[in-house]
Amino acid sequence: MYYFAVMNVVIIGTGNVAAVLSKMIRSTPHRLMQIAGRDISKSKLLAASAGVEASTFDNIYPGADMYIIAVADTALPEIAKTFHCKGIVVHTAGAVSKEILANVSDGYGVLYPLQSLRANLADIPHVPFLIDGNTEETIAKIAVFAKTISSQVSVANDDERMKLHIAAVFVNNFINYLLTITNDFCKKEKTDFSLLYPLLEETITRLKMFSPAVMQTGPAIRNDKLTIHRHLQWLSNYPEMSELYEFFTERIRGYWR
Amino acid sequence: MYYFAVMNVVIIGTGNVAAVLSKMIRSTPHRLMQIAGRDISKSKLLAASAGVEASTFDNIYPGADMYIIAVADTALPEIAKTFHCKGIVVHTAGAVSKEILANVSDGYGVLYPLQSLRANLADIPHVPFLIDGNTEETIAKIAVFAKTISSQVSVANDDERMKLHIAAVFVNNFINYLLTITNDFCKKEKTDFSLLYPLLEETITRLKMFSPAVMQTGPAIRNDKLTIHRHLQWLSNYPEMSELYEFFTERIRGYWR
C-alpha cells in the first residue's frame, strides 16, 4: 500500500500549455480547482471544458497545493510581482529563471514541458518534463506531481533548461517551418506530400541509433553540382525555397568538407 | 496459382543506392547476376557481400532482363553513351530525365527510391519507389519488378520525380543538417539530445493528421522577443547556430504574420 499525494491545483494562464496541462491533470486523482486568466472570457472557455471554476488574476483561489503559471514569458514578471501564495508555485517557461518566482512563495520552481503543446489536439503526446525548485524538498514535491502526469521527469537547472529549449526550437520549430514550406510546394505543384512520410520517419528512426552527422545524404554532401543546379532552376519560381536551398547547400558542403 | 517473373538483374554502380538495392534484390527470387563498377576493387567488395560476380563497366553481362544503373548523376551520361543492352534499363536518379537512356535499350525507364539509403545500415527502411518507362509495356515490367522489392510503387514522370526529389532534399537533407548541428550543440553543452526524441516524433506524427502550417509553436510564431533575445545571447558562442536562428525566426514571423 502507498499513499498518493492528491494535490489541489490552480492553473494560471489560458494558452496552449495551460490547456494541455489542464487535460493532463484531469486524468489524474489531483483536483484542478481553478483556471485563472487575464481575460475572463478565455479562462471561462478553458475552465468550462475542464469543468472547473474560472477567475481573473486578482481572484486566485488561495488554498491550493500547486500553482502552475503557464503564461507568455513577457507576462510572467507582472504576475510574479503581484501574486503570492502558500502552496508551491511553478512556471512552465523554458527560457526564464526559476528565481523570477522567488517572492511569490517559499516553495517555487519550474515544470517545463519539453514538447510542442497545442490546445486543439485531441491526443496528448508523450511529454518529458524538466523540473527545478528552490530547495531539495520543493524539487521532490514537484517531482512527485510531475510523475503523476508524465513517465519522463528530469531535474534540470535554469542553464540546462535553456539549452534544451534552444535545441527544441531547432528540432521542432525550424523543422516544422521546413515541413510547412515543403508541404505548400507539394500542394502548389499538385504532388503527394505523403509520399515523403517514410523518408521522414527514417530520418527520425536513425537518430536513435546513429549520430545524424554520419547519416547525411543527398546532392549537397555529394557535391553533385548538376543536380543542385537543376533543383535551383526548378525552384526559380519559389524565391524563398531557393534561398533556403542555397543556404543549406552551402552549410552542408562546409560541414562535411 | 500465379507465375512470378524471375528476372536476371545486373546492378551498375557501387554506391549507397547500389548496395541497398543489391540487398533488397537478394531477398527476392530474382537472380542478381553481377555488380559492375568503374573501380573494380569497389565492385568486388560489394559483389562479395552479395555473393555475385564483379566486373568493370566494359564487361557487363549481356543477357540480363533488368539493368539498374545506380551511379552519380554526373557519371550517367558517359554510361548512357557507351552501354547498350537488350533487357530493360533503368536509372535511379531523382533529377535526371529517363530520356538519357533512350539509346541504351528499346525498353528504358527509371526506378527511383524516395528514401535516404545508406550502405552501412543493417536494416533496410521502407522505400517508396517512383517508376517511369518509355512505353506502357516497359512501365508495366518495371512496376512488376519494383513491387517485388517494395510495397509502395507509384508511376511518376520526370517532372513529378524532380519535384519529389526537391521536396526530399528539404525534408531529409536539410532536416538532417538541423539535427546534426543541434546534436553537436547538445554534446558540447553536455546535455542529453535524446530528451528531444518525443518532440521530434510528435512533429512527424502530427504531419499525418494536420497541415504543418497549423502546427507551428515556439517563440518566433508567438513573436516572443524576450525569449528570442535570450536564446541569441546564449548562442553568441555558436555563430552558425545564431545565423540559422535569426534566419528561421525572420522566416517564421513572415510566414505567420
Interface residues (C-beta under 8 A of the other chain):
Chain A: N16 A72 D73 T74 A93 G94 A95 L114 Q115 S116 L117 R118 L121 P125 H126 V127 P128 L130 Q152 S154 E160 M162 K163 L164 H165 I166 A167 A168 V169 F170 V171 N172 N173 F174 I175 N176 Y177 L178 L179 T180 I181 T182 N183 D184 F185 C186 E189 T191 D192 F193 S194 L195 L196 Y197 P198 L199 L200 E201 E202 T203 I204 T205 R206 L207 K208 F210 S211 P212 A213 M215 Q216 T217 G218 P219 A220 I221 R222 D224 K225 L226 T227 R230 H231 W234 L235 E240 M241 L244 Y245 F247 F248 R251 I252 Y255
Chain B: N16 A72 D73 T74 A93 G94 A95 L114 Q115 S116 L117 R118 L121 P125 H126 V127 P128 L130 Q152 S154 E160 M162 K163 L164 H165 I166 A167 A168 V169 F170 V171 N172 N173 F174 I175 N176 Y177 L178 L179 T180 I181 T182 N183 D184 F185 C186 E189 T191 D192 F193 S194 L195 L196 Y197 P198 L199 L200 E201 E202 T203 I204 T205 R206 L207 K208 F210 S211 P212 A213 M215 Q216 T217 G218 P219 A220 I221 R222 D224 K225 L226 T227 R230 H231 W234 L235 E240 M241 L244 Y245 F247 F248 R251 I252 Y255
